Amino acid sequence: MGTNEIKDEWPVLEENDPPLDLSRENAAFERERARLVRDHLGKIALIHGDEVVGVFPTASEAVLEGYRRFGLARLICRPITATDEEIFVPFADLDHPSMGRID
């Protein structure tokens, strides 16, 4: 198997594994972004390998269709936005002294 070849199987990551290389799927999305934004802004794109295979109103519908068509394969769902927006993930240290119970 070549170094650029990506297996089409469901990825299983262990605790210390590096994140998946999604460059192939991201490139497929970027090739189609202008059309997707123009026609389907705010919906979810289903990506399988090098192809945007469909657009769906929800991620659940996208995943179900992906399983129906491809089985338990590598699938990516991306929201269709004009630009990539940063995702804010809040973090709170629940053991910090300032995290007391509010009565």
Kinemage of the C-alpha trace (Angstrom):
@kinemage 1
@onewidth
@group {chain A} dominant
@subgroup {mainchain}
@vectorlist {calphas} color= white
{ca met a 1} P 0.000 0.000 0.000
{ca gly a 2} L 1.385 3.417 -0.959
{ca thr a 3} L 1.837 6.201 1.552
{ca asn a 4} L -0.806 8.368 -0.179
{ca glu a 5} L -3.413 5.619 -0.302
{ca ile a 6} L -6.182 5.911 2.256
{ca lys a 7} L -8.031 2.855 3.445
{ca asp a 8} L -11.788 2.995 3.071
{ca glu a 9} L -12.554 1.446 6.411
{ca trp a 10} L -14.005 2.749 9.613
{ca pro a 11} L -11.093 4.341 11.520
{ca val a 12} L -10.450 3.213 15.077
{ca leu a 13} L -8.141 5.449 17.063
{ca glu a 14} L -6.424 4.447 20.250
{ca glu a 15} L -5.713 6.888 23.073
{ca asn a 16} L -2.273 8.031 21.861
{ca asp a 17} L -2.851 7.788 18.094
{ca pro a 18} L -2.370 10.927 16.000
{ca pro a 19} L -5.495 12.527 14.530
{ca leu a 20} L -6.769 11.251 11.188
{ca asp a 21} L -5.384 12.780 8.010
{ca leu a 22} L -8.481 14.360 6.454
{ca ser a 23} L -6.631 16.238 3.702
{ca arg a 24} L -8.283 14.141 0.976
{ca glu a 25} L -11.799 14.851 2.237
{ca asn a 26} L -11.006 18.512 2.929
{ca ala a 27} L -9.681 18.941 -0.617
{ca ala a 28} L -12.889 17.429 -2.033
{ca phe a 29} L -14.962 19.859 0.020
{ca glu a 30} L -12.843 22.867 -0.991
{ca arg a 31} L -13.170 21.983 -4.697
{ca glu a 32} L -16.967 22.099 -4.338
{ca arg a 33} L -17.281 24.865 -1.710
{ca ala a 34} L -18.342 27.679 -4.068
{ca arg a 35} L -21.170 25.606 -5.550
{ca leu a 36} L -22.207 24.224 -2.173
{ca val a 37} L -22.325 27.692 -0.589
{ca arg a 38} L -24.302 29.080 -3.521
{ca asp a 39} L -26.859 26.258 -3.572
{ca his a 40} L -26.853 24.684 -0.087
{ca leu a 41} L -25.583 27.171 2.521
{ca gly a 42} L -26.221 25.949 6.069
{ca lys a 43} L -26.767 22.312 5.167
{ca ile a 44} L -24.443 19.317 5.704
{ca ala a 45} L -22.150 17.869 3.029
{ca leu a 46} L -21.422 14.138 3.087
{ca ile a 47} L -17.906 13.363 1.848
{ca his a 48} L -16.559 9.931 0.949
{ca gly a 49} L -12.946 9.918 -0.198
{ca asp a 50} L -12.465 12.403 -3.032
{ca glu a 51} L -16.159 13.082 -3.594
{ca val a 52} L -18.921 15.157 -2.048
{ca val a 53} L -21.635 12.530 -2.408
{ca gly a 54} L -24.614 14.509 -1.173
{ca val a 55} L -26.112 17.394 0.758
{ca phe a 56} L -28.530 16.882 3.643
{ca pro a 57} L -30.498 19.030 6.072
{ca thr a 58} L -28.979 17.285 9.127
{ca ala a 59} L -25.862 15.301 9.971
{ca ser a 60} L -28.041 12.369 11.044
{ca glu a 61} L -29.609 12.127 7.600
{ca ala a 62} L -26.181 12.402 5.968
{ca val a 63} L -24.717 9.603 8.092
{ca leu a 64} L -27.700 7.314 7.502
{ca glu a 65} L -27.433 7.782 3.739
{ca gly a 66} L -23.676 7.219 3.897
{ca tyr a 67} L -24.145 3.934 5.758
{ca arg a 68} L -26.839 2.890 3.311
{ca arg a 69} L -24.637 3.580 0.286
{ca phe a 70} L -21.167 2.657 1.520
{ca gly a 71} L -21.604 0.534 4.633
{ca leu a 72} L -19.326 1.093 7.604
{ca ala a 73} L -16.836 3.151 5.605
{ca arg a 74} L -14.873 6.330 6.191
{ca leu a 75} L -17.385 9.196 5.895
{ca ile a 76} L -17.033 12.873 6.776
{ca cys a 77} L -19.879 15.330 7.402
{ca arg a 78} L -19.108 19.048 7.106
{ca pro a 79} L -21.385 22.015 7.592
{ca ile a 80} L -21.550 24.136 4.457
{ca thr a 81} L -20.256 27.596 5.335
{ca ala a 82} L -18.707 30.338 3.236
{ca thr a 83} L -15.537 30.273 5.355
{ca asp a 84} L -14.171 27.953 7.995
{ca glu a 85} L -15.202 29.265 11.369
{ca glu a 86} L -13.291 28.598 14.544
{ca ile a 87} L -15.034 26.273 16.923
{ca phe a 88} L -15.135 27.395 20.543
{ca val a 89} L -14.906 24.505 22.962
{ca pro a 90} L -15.417 25.728 26.506
{ca phe a 91} L -13.285 24.186 29.197
{ca ala a 92} L -13.893 24.377 32.901
{ca asp a 93} L -11.680 22.818 35.543
{ca leu a 94} L -14.301 21.470 37.909
{ca asp a 95} L -11.654 20.912 40.584
{ca his a 96} L -10.634 24.591 40.640
{ca pro a 97} L -11.529 26.378 43.902
{ca ser a 98} L -13.517 29.010 42.015
{ca met a 99} L -15.910 26.341 40.753
{ca gly a 100} L -18.211 26.285 43.721
{ca arg a 101} L -21.845 25.392 43.896
{ca ile a 102} L -24.232 28.269 43.232
{ca asp a 103} L -27.249 28.155 45.535
